[in-house]
Amino acid sequence: MELTTIFLRTLLMYFLVFLALRLMGKREIGKLSVFDLVNSIMIAELAVLTIEDTNTEIIKGILPMAVLVGIQIILAFISLKNEKLRRTFDGLPSVLVENGEIRDQEMRRLRYTLDDLLLQLRENKIYNPADVEFAVLETTGKLTAFDKKSMGKEGSQQLPRVNIRYEGLPLPLIMDGKVLDENLEKIGQNRFWLREQIRKRGIKDFKSIFLLTIDHKGQLYIDKKDTKES
């Protein structure tokens, strides 16, 4: 009888955990942020405890799982609209290599070793740090690296129209209708300039833009919100 109970609980917990991860979003399946990882571990641990302890009512295992899923969904929804909250939970990417030079202070701050760096560079098919234009450690722990050849180093000698520190890496100026003033300062521009740029493209309001980025050549990419959202 106990084996049957364990079997049924295992089956139920399997589908509940599967459903929980699906509800929390597809990002859970790929690389996880620290917040996502903690949530996933806790849900998995609750499922195991519920399966093992057959004397505990199953609702006592399901309820905490439902609370964790609810927290994840609510915070994910709020973070879509709140950049500060999103940065608090997800953090910010860190540049570890710039123009072939390793930023050792940033690596020490992140407790990221040279072995880690060289390993992930090899995974990006880059075998010499001197060949790296820039390498960014994403909030998921994945290293995104670009070598000088793929960045078109010969073309980067041309004078760019805007002063963006990392060539080839588009700089967001508007995210979900909110202007990122700190990024405008990086390129030496202001909201008046930005408003003129979008008006030239037939857009009257910042809030109607979902994403606006600018690259090192001064080219703008604009993605407007859906009509229903705006």
C-alpha positions, -999 to +999 in steps of 0.1 A: +000+000+000+029+024+009+046+017-025+014+025-043+011+058-023+047+067-032+041+059-068+009+081-070+026+109-051+056+108-074+034+109-105+014+138-091+045+158-080+061+152-114+032+168-132+029+196-106+066+205-109+063+204-147+033+227-146+050+251-121+081+255-143+059+261-174+039+287-155+070+305-144+081+309-180+103+294-206+134+311-192+133+285-164+142+258-190+173+276-202+200+295-182+186+306-148+193+338-129+201+334-092+164+342-083+151+317-107+176+290-095+166+295-059+129+292-067+134+261-088+155+244-062+129+251-035+101+237-056+121+206-064+129+201-027+093+205-016+083+179-042+109+154-029+099+159+007+062+154-002+070+122-020+092+108+008+070+116+038+038+097+032+025+107+066+023+143+056-008+156+039-001+162+003-017+196+004+010+207+028+035+202+000+014+216-028+005+249-010+042+261-005+049+252-042+019+273-053+031+302-031+066+301-048+050+300-083+028+329-074+058+349-061+077+342-093+049+352-116+041+384-097+077+395-094+083+387-131+053+408-141+064+437-119+100+435-131+087+439-167+076+474-158+102+482-131+138+484-143+152+489-108+135+457-095+147+438-126+183+448-119+179+439-082+169+403-090+187+397-122+217+419-118+237+435-147+261+420-173+298+426-166+325+433-191+355+411-184+376+416-215+378+448-235+400+452-266+421+422-256+427+434-221+413+414-191+396+435-165+411+417-135+394+439-109+360+431-122+369+394-122+380+396-086+347+414-077+327+386-093+351+359-079+355+347-115+388+329-121+411+329-151+403+292-156+366+301-159+373+328-184+396+307-206+372+278-205+343+299-217+364+317-243+372+282-257+335+274-258+331+305-279+359+292-302+384+319-290+417+306-278+436+338-272+423+367-250+443+391-272+418+382-300+388+393-280+371+426-288+350+424-257+336+396-235+305+401-214+295+379-185+257+377-186+235+376-156+229+338-162+266+331-159+271+326-196+300+345-213+292+363-245+324+369-264+332+386-297+365+383-315+381+411-334+376+394-367+339+389-363+335+425-352+349+437-385+379+455-369+389+471-402+355+488-404+356+500-368+385+524-377+359+547-392+347+575-370+314+564-355+285+588-354+280+583-317+304+575-289+295+540-277+322+523-257+317+487-269+315+487-307+289+463-321+269+461-288+237+481-293+229+505-265+193+506-254+178+541-251+142+532-244+129+500-228+092+494-224+083+531-229+109+543-204+139+565-214+172+554-201+188+587-194+221+572-182+226+557-217+217+589-234+245+606-214+269+579-226+264+590-262+263+627-253+227+632-261+195+642-242+157+636-244+152+665-268+175+648-293+158+615-288+123+630-292+134+646-325+147+612-337+115+594-331+094+622-345+113+619-378+101+583-378+065+592-372+064+584-335+050+610-311+055+595-277+082+576-258+056+553-242+046+539-276+081+523-280+088+489-266+126+490-275+149+515-290+186+509-294+215+526-311+247+510-325+282+524-328+274+537-363+244+557-350+218+534-365+186+533-345+165+502-341+129+508-330+103+483-320+069+498-312+044+484-287+014+465-298-016+487-304-036+471-276-007+477-251-001+514-260 
